[in-house]
Amino acid sequence: MGGFADTVLDNVSDRIRCVYWVPNWGKDGYGGRIPRFAQHLRDLNVKMKEQATEHRYMPSLFFIL
């Protein structure tokens, strides 16, 4: 989470695809920043897969376009 504001990706939110499961980060993950950022992405209607996913099934490659 590197100290970035929740809005850091807002201008490219329509290009975000992510696998995300907040419980893996703990209730207060990174001082509550993980759950708050996840909610921000939901509010922007980012395409997210929110379910428990084993690491072996998570994407291996990430591209920034």
The first five atom37 places (N, CA, C, CB, O) and aatype in JSON, in Angstrom:
{
  "aatype": [12, 7, 7, 13, 0, 3, 16, 19, 10, 3, 2, 19, 15, 3, 1, 9, 1, 4, 19, 18, 17, 19, 14, 2, 17, 7, 11, 3, 7, 18, 7, 7, 1, 9, 14, 1, 13, 0, 5, 8, 10, 1, 3, 10, 2, 19, 11, 12, 11, 6, 5, 0, 16, 6, 8, 1, 18, 12, 14, 15, 10, 13, 13, 9, 10],
  "atom_mask": [
    [1, 1, 1, 1, 1],
    [1, 1, 1, 0, 1],
    [1, 1, 1, 0, 1],
    [1, 1, 1, 1, 1],
    [1, 1, 1, 1, 1],
    [1, 1, 1, 1, 1],
    [1, 1, 1, 1, 1],
    [1, 1, 1, 1, 1],
    [1, 1, 1, 1, 1],
    [1, 1, 1, 1, 1],
    [1, 1, 1, 1, 1],
    [1, 1, 1, 1, 1],
    [1, 1, 1, 1, 1],
    [1, 1, 1, 1, 1],
    [1, 1, 1, 1, 1],
    [1, 1, 1, 1, 1],
    [1, 1, 1, 1, 1],
    [1, 1, 1, 1, 1],
    [1, 1, 1, 1, 1],
    [1, 1, 1, 1, 1],
    [1, 1, 1, 1, 1],
    [1, 1, 1, 1, 1],
    [1, 1, 1, 1, 1],
    [1, 1, 1, 1, 1],
    [1, 1, 1, 1, 1],
    [1, 1, 1, 0, 1],
    [1, 1, 1, 1, 1],
    [1, 1, 1, 1, 1],
    [1, 1, 1, 0, 1],
    [1, 1, 1, 1, 1],
    [1, 1, 1, 0, 1],
    [1, 1, 1, 0, 1],
    [1, 1, 1, 1, 1],
    [1, 1, 1, 1, 1],
    [1, 1, 1, 1, 1],
    [1, 1, 1, 1, 1],
    [1, 1, 1, 1, 1],
    [1, 1, 1, 1, 1],
    [1, 1, 1, 1, 1],
    [1, 1, 1, 1, 1],
    [1, 1, 1, 1, 1],
    [1, 1, 1, 1, 1],
    [1, 1, 1, 1, 1],
    [1, 1, 1, 1, 1],
    [1, 1, 1, 1, 1],
    [1, 1, 1, 1, 1],
    [1, 1, 1, 1, 1],
    [1, 1, 1, 1, 1],
    [1, 1, 1, 1, 1],
    [1, 1, 1, 1, 1],
    [1, 1, 1, 1, 1],
    [1, 1, 1, 1, 1],
    [1, 1, 1, 1, 1],
    [1, 1, 1, 1, 1],
    [1, 1, 1, 1, 1],
    [1, 1, 1, 1, 1],
    [1, 1, 1, 1, 1],
    [1, 1, 1, 1, 1],
    [1, 1, 1, 1, 1],
    [1, 1, 1, 1, 1],
    [1, 1, 1, 1, 1],
    [1, 1, 1, 1, 1],
    [1, 1, 1, 1, 1],
    [1, 1, 1, 1, 1],
    [1, 1, 1, 1, 1]
  ],
  "atom_positions": [
    [[0.82, -1.2, 0.0], [0.0, 0.0, 0.0], [0.86, 1.25, 0.0], [-0.93, 0.0, 1.19], [0.32, 2.33, -0.24]],
    [[2.09, 1.19, 0.24], [3.08, 2.22, -0.01], [2.72, 3.67, 0.25], [0.0, 0.0, 0.0], [3.39, 4.55, -0.28]],
    [[1.71, 3.97, 1.05], [1.39, 5.34, 1.36], [0.62, 6.08, 0.28], [0.0, 0.0, 0.0], [0.45, 7.3, 0.38]],
    [[0.15, 5.37, -0.73], [-0.63, 6.01, -1.79], [-2.05, 6.29, -1.32], [-0.66, 5.12, -3.05], [-2.59, 5.58, -0.46]],
    [[-2.64, 7.32, -1.87], [-4.05, 7.63, -1.58], [-4.94, 6.6, -2.27], [-4.42, 9.08, -2.04], [-4.56, 6.04, -3.3]],
    [[-6.11, 6.35, -1.73], [-7.06, 5.41, -2.33], [-7.39, 5.79, -3.77], [-8.34, 5.33, -1.51], [-7.75, 4.93, -4.58]],
    [[-7.29, 7.04, -4.09], [-7.67, 7.54, -5.42], [-6.57, 7.43, -6.46], [-8.11, 8.96, -5.31], [-6.75, 7.89, -7.59]],
    [[-5.43, 6.84, -6.12], [-4.27, 6.82, -7.02], [-4.57, 6.2, -8.39], [-3.15, 6.05, -6.36], [-3.95, 6.59, -9.37]],
    [[-5.5, 5.27, -8.47], [-5.81, 4.59, -9.73], [-7.15, 5.0, -10.35], [-5.81, 3.12, -9.52], [-7.59, 4.39, -11.32]],
    [[-7.77, 6.01, -9.8], [-9.11, 6.39, -10.27], [-9.16, 6.69, -11.76], [-9.58, 7.6, -9.51], [-10.13, 6.33, -12.42]],
    [[-8.14, 7.33, -12.3], [-8.19, 7.71, -13.72], [-8.0, 6.52, -14.66], [-7.13, 8.75, -14.0], [-8.16, 6.67, -15.87]],
    [[-7.66, 5.35, -14.13], [-7.55, 4.14, -14.97], [-8.42, 3.02, -14.42], [-6.07, 3.67, -15.05], [-8.2, 1.85, -14.74]],
    [[-9.41, 3.35, -13.62], [-10.22, 2.34, -12.95], [-10.94, 1.4, -13.92], [-11.23, 3.0, -12.06], [-11.21, 0.25, -13.58]],
    [[-11.26, 1.89, -15.12], [-11.94, 1.03, -16.09], [-10.99, -0.01, -16.71], [-12.56, 1.87, -17.2], [-11.44, -0.9, -17.43]],
    [[-9.7, 0.1, -16.42], [-8.72, -0.85, -16.96], [-8.17, -1.79, -15.89], [-7.58, -0.1, -17.6], [-7.29, -2.6, -16.17]],
    [[-8.69, -1.69, -14.67], [-8.21, -2.53, -13.57], [-8.96, -3.85, -13.57], [-8.38, -1.81, -12.21], [-10.18, -3.89, -13.69]],
    [[-8.23, -4.93, -13.44], [-8.78, -6.27, -13.22], [-7.99, -6.86, -12.07], [-8.71, -7.18, -14.54], [-6.76, -6.89, -12.13]],
    [[-8.66, -7.31, -11.05], [-7.88, -7.83, -9.93], [-8.56, -9.0, -9.24], [-7.62, -6.74, -8.94], [-9.77, -9.18, -9.31]],
    [[-7.73, -9.78, -8.57], [-8.16, -10.86, -7.7], [-7.91, -10.35, -6.3], [-7.4, -12.24, -8.0], [-6.78, -9.99, -5.96]],
    [[-8.93, -10.33, -5.49], [-8.84, -9.65, -4.21], [-9.68, -10.39, -3.18], [-9.3, -8.18, -4.32], [-10.83, -10.73, -3.45]],
    [[-9.12, -10.64, -2.03], [-9.89, -11.26, -0.95], [-9.44, -10.61, 0.35], [-9.69, -12.81, -0.92], [-8.45, -11.01, 0.95]],
    [[-10.2, -9.61, 0.77], [-9.84, -8.8, 1.92], [-9.54, -9.64, 3.17], [-10.95, -7.83, 2.22], [-8.59, -9.32, 3.88]],
    [[-10.31, -10.71, 3.47], [-10.0, -11.48, 4.67], [-8.57, -12.03, 4.72], [-10.96, -12.61, 4.8], [-8.05, -12.28, 5.81]],
    [[-7.94, -12.22, 3.58], [-6.55, -12.69, 3.58], [-5.61, -11.66, 4.2], [-6.09, -13.02, 2.16], [-4.52, -12.0, 4.66]],
    [[-6.01, -10.41, 4.21], [-5.17, -9.33, 4.74], [-5.46, -9.06, 6.21], [-5.38, -8.06, 3.93], [-4.81, -8.21, 6.82]],
    [[-6.42, -9.76, 6.77], [-6.77, -9.53, 8.17], [-7.77, -8.4, 8.29], [0.0, 0.0, 0.0], [-7.9, -7.55, 7.41]],
    [[-8.48, -8.41, 9.39], [-9.54, -7.42, 9.61], [-9.04, -5.98, 9.49], [-10.17, -7.63, 10.99], [-9.72, -5.12, 8.94]],
    [[-7.85, -5.74, 10.01], [-7.3, -4.39, 9.99], [-6.07, -4.31, 9.08], [-6.94, -3.94, 11.42], [-5.16, -3.52, 9.34]],
    [[-6.05, -5.11, 8.02], [-4.9, -5.16, 7.12], [-4.28, -3.8, 6.85], [0.0, 0.0, 0.0], [-4.95, -2.88, 6.38]],
    [[-3.0, -3.69, 7.14], [-2.25, -2.45, 6.96], [-2.97, -1.27, 7.6], [-2.04, -2.17, 5.47], [-3.12, -0.21, 6.99]],
    [[-3.39, -1.46, 8.84], [-4.04, -0.38, 9.57], [-5.4, 0.01, 9.0], [0.0, 0.0, 0.0], [-5.82, 1.16, 9.13]],
    [[-6.08, -0.94, 8.38], [-7.39, -0.68, 7.81], [-7.35, -0.18, 6.38], [0.0, 0.0, 0.0], [-8.4, 0.02, 5.76]],
    [[-6.16, 0.04, 5.82], [-6.05, 0.57, 4.46], [-6.53, -0.43, 3.41], [-4.61, 0.95, 4.17], [-7.14, -0.03, 2.42]],
    [[-6.28, -1.73, 3.61], [-6.69, -2.73, 2.61], [-8.21, -2.78, 2.49], [-6.14, -4.12, 2.99], [-8.73, -2.67, 1.39]],
    [[-8.94, -2.96, 3.61], [-10.4, -2.96, 3.47], [-10.95, -1.65, 2.9], [-11.04, -3.23, 4.83], [-11.89, -1.68, 2.11]],
    [[-10.38, -0.52, 3.29], [-10.84, 0.78, 2.8], [-10.59, 0.9, 1.29], [-10.13, 1.93, 3.55], [-11.46, 1.38, 0.56]],
    [[-9.4, 0.48, 0.82], [-9.09, 0.54, -0.6], [-10.0, -0.39, -1.4], [-7.61, 0.18, -0.85], [-10.46, -0.03, -2.48]],
    [[-10.26, -1.58, -0.86], [-11.18, -2.51, -1.53], [-12.56, -1.9, -1.68], [-11.27, -3.83, -0.74], [-13.18, -2.03, -2.74]],
    [[-13.04, -1.23, -0.66], [-14.35, -0.59, -0.74], [-14.33, 0.53, -1.77], [-14.77, -0.04, 0.63], [-15.3, 0.72, -2.5]],
    [[-13.24, 1.26, -1.83], [-13.11, 2.33, -2.83], [-13.19, 1.74, -4.24], [-11.77, 3.1, -2.64], [-13.87, 2.3, -5.1]],
    [[-12.5, 0.61, -4.48], [-12.57, -0.03, -5.79], [-13.98, -0.52, -6.1], [-11.58, -1.21, -5.86], [-14.45, -0.4, -7.23]],
    [[-14.67, -1.07, -5.1], [-16.07, -1.49, -5.29], [-16.93, -0.29, -5.67], [-16.62, -2.16, -4.01], [-17.77, -0.38, -6.57]],
    [[-16.73, 0.83, -4.98], [-17.52, 2.04, -5.26], [-17.31, 2.52, -6.7], [-17.15, 3.15, -4.28], [-18.21, 3.13, -7.29]],
    [[-16.13, 2.26, -7.26], [-15.82, 2.64, -8.64], [-16.27, 1.58, -9.65], [-14.32, 2.9, -8.79], [-16.08, 1.74, -10.85]],
    [[-16.85, 0.49, -9.15], [-17.29, -0.64, -9.99], [-16.15, -1.28, -10.76], [-18.36, -0.18, -10.96], [-16.31, -1.66, -11.92]],
    [[-14.99, -1.38, -10.1], [-13.84, -2.05, -10.71], [-14.16, -3.54, -10.83], [-12.54, -1.82, -9.87], [-14.79, -4.11, -9.94]],
    [[-13.72, -4.16, -11.92], [-13.95, -5.59, -12.13], [-13.01, -6.38, -11.22], [-13.75, -5.99, -13.62], [-11.82, -6.51, -11.5]],
    [[-13.59, -6.9, -10.14], [-12.79, -7.64, -9.16], [-13.39, -9.02, -8.95], [-12.7, -6.88, -7.83], [-14.61, -9.2, -8.96]],
    [[-12.52, -9.98, -8.75], [-12.94, -11.31, -8.35], [-12.7, -11.36, -6.85], [-12.16, -12.46, -9.13], [-11.56, -11.41, -6.39]],
    [[-13.77, -11.36, -6.09], [-13.66, -11.37, -4.63], [-14.12, -12.71, -4.08], [-14.47, -10.22, -4.0], [-15.29, -12.91, -3.78]],
    [[-13.18, -13.6, -3.98], [-13.45, -14.89, -3.36], [-12.11, -15.48, -2.95], [-14.21, -15.86, -4.34], [-11.06, -15.12, -3.48]],
    [[-12.15, -16.38, -2.0], [-10.92, -17.03, -1.55], [-10.31, -17.76, -2.75], [-11.19, -18.02, -0.36], [-10.97, -18.6, -3.37]],
    [[-9.08, -17.44, -3.07], [-8.38, -18.03, -4.21], [-6.99, -18.44, -3.75], [-8.31, -17.03, -5.41], [-6.23, -17.61, -3.23]],
    [[-6.64, -19.7, -3.94], [-5.3, -20.16, -3.57], [-4.27, -19.44, -4.43], [-5.18, -21.7, -3.72], [-4.53, -19.1, -5.58]],
    [[-3.09, -19.22, -3.85], [-2.04, -18.52, -4.59], [-1.74, -19.18, -5.93], [-0.78, -18.45, -3.76], [-1.44, -18.49, -6.91]],
    [[-1.8, -20.49, -5.98], [-1.46, -21.17, -7.24], [-2.45, -20.85, -8.36], [-1.41, -22.68, -7.02], [-2.14, -21.08, -9.53]],
    [[-3.63, -20.33, -8.03], [-4.62, -19.97, -9.04], [-4.69, -18.47, -9.32], [-5.97, -20.46, -8.62], [-5.5, -18.02, -10.13]],
    [[-3.84, -17.71, -8.66], [-3.8, -16.27, -8.91], [-2.96, -16.0, -10.16], [-3.23, -15.51, -7.68], [-2.11, -16.82, -10.52]],
    [[-3.19, -14.88, -10.8], [-2.41, -14.57, -12.0], [-0.92, -14.54, -11.7], [-2.84, -13.24, -12.58], [-0.49, -14.07, -10.65]],
    [[-0.13, -15.05, -12.65], [1.33, -15.06, -12.49], [1.96, -13.82, -13.08], [1.94, -16.3, -13.14], [3.03, -13.39, -12.66]],
    [[1.28, -13.24, -14.04], [1.82, -12.07, -14.73], [0.86, -10.9, -14.59], [2.07, -12.39, -16.21], [-0.36, -11.06, -14.6]],
    [[1.43, -9.74, -14.47], [0.65, -8.53, -14.37], [1.16, -7.53, -15.4], [0.72, -7.93, -12.93], [2.37, -7.35, -15.55]],
    [[0.28, -6.92, -16.1], [0.66, -5.97, -17.15], [0.09, -4.61, -16.83], [0.19, -6.45, -18.54], [-1.04, -4.5, -16.35]],
    [[0.85, -3.6, -17.09], [0.37, -2.23, -16.97], [0.38, -1.66, -18.37], [1.26, -1.36, -15.97], [1.43, -1.57, -19.01]],
    [[-0.78, -1.27, -18.85], [-0.9, -0.73, -20.2], [-1.17, 0.74, -20.18], [-2.0, -1.43, -20.96], [-1.3, 1.36, -21.23]]
  ]
}
